[in-house]
């Protein structure tokens, strides 16, 4: 089965990027012992004061979909919704390998 990768951009409401970043880092922490999540990287770009980027690698697309129904994931989604101004899936990828996966 092919690995599944997503590169996404979440846009926080003005002045809320740090809070969104903190929520996404909590998501990363909650996935530490989730074997199907191979990589969950949270980044910011200095030139974009409202955006937080997330790159995820999963064992499969089904594993990613299943993770969205976890109670911990749903709780974090509910916390993020009020501060989100938008979301963009930059790309869906098929990871082939490299350091970290």
Secondary structure, 3 states (H helix, E strand, C coil): CCCEEEEEEEEECCCCHHHHHHHHHHHHHHCCCCCCEEEEEEECCCCCCCEEEEEEEECCHHHHHHHCCCHHHHHHHHHHHCCEEEEEEEEEECCCCCCCC
